[in-house]
Structure formats: structure tokens, C-alpha cells
Amino acid sequence: MSDSFVTRVEGPAPEMEVGRDMVRRGLIFTPLYLAVCGVIWGLNGVWSAGYGIAIVLLNFMLAALTISLTVRISLALMMGAVLFGYLGRLGLIFLAVILVKDAGWVSLVALGITLIVTHLGLLFWEMRHVAASLAFPGLKPESANIESVKPLDSI
């Protein structure tokens, strides 16, 4: 077996930093989104959108937690956990919707749109803030403070 599969990664967990940042950004846009859903679908739309946003934010945190826990054991375990964790989280989303689909407070249209818009919206919003470099894993450093931040290879 290749050493790369049994290698474990030590050090900071940028995936948790990115996950927390996504949750923070999700909470920033939540009041406006709930207000829009309230205007369109009424109180049922607000409850459904809030439930959908909670599902999405929990999904992103579970994904980050899965990576950060398994990468410390081995890269092979992390790859398997990411693949099957994705399928498991899709199942949890499906279960969360099926459990409330007949509840009186649910607007399925509002819930469905919220799940899609929130997942995609947060992913695209976060793309602008993630550093795609090994020098700064995780979030990009603030542009004003970039001079004071040392890349990992210079430490």
C-alpha cells in the first residue's frame, strides 16, 4: 500500500475555518431571506426557509467536521469519508424534508428553493474568500493585513 494513503495530516484545520465562515455568512443573509420568503409565502414560508437554512448550515459544518476528523487519521479514510459522507448527508437532507413534508407549517416550494439557493449561494459567495494556495490554506488573508502575514513556507 502506498504511504500516501496511510499518511495523516497534522496542523491547523482550514476546513473548519471555512465551514465556520460559511455559517457566519449564512447567518448574515438569513434575516433578509426570511423577510423575502415571508412576503412571498407568508409565515409558513418563513418557517420553511428557516428550517431549510438550518439544514444547509448543518450540512456544511458536518462536511467540514468529517474532513477535519478523518484527515488526522489517514488520507484514505478522509477520501472515503468525503465520498460516503456526501451520500450520507444527502440522505439526511432527504430525511429532514420527508419528516416534515406533511406538517402544516411547511411550504414545500419555499423549503425546496431555500435548500437550492442557500447551498449554491453560500458556495459561490465563499469561493471569493477561500485562498487557493498552499501558502495561505483556508480563508484569504485580509488585503490590508497581507503584508504582515507570512506564508507557511517562510516560517
Buried (B, 14 or more C-beta within 10 A) or exposed (E): EEEEEEEEBEEEBBBBBBBBBBBEBBEEBBEEBBEBBBEBBEEBBBBBBBBBBBBBBBBBBBBBBBBBBBBBEBBBBBBEBBEEBEEEBEEBBEEBBEEBEEEEEBBEBBBEBBBEBBBEBBEEBBEEEBBEEEEBBBBBBEEEEEEEEEEEEEE
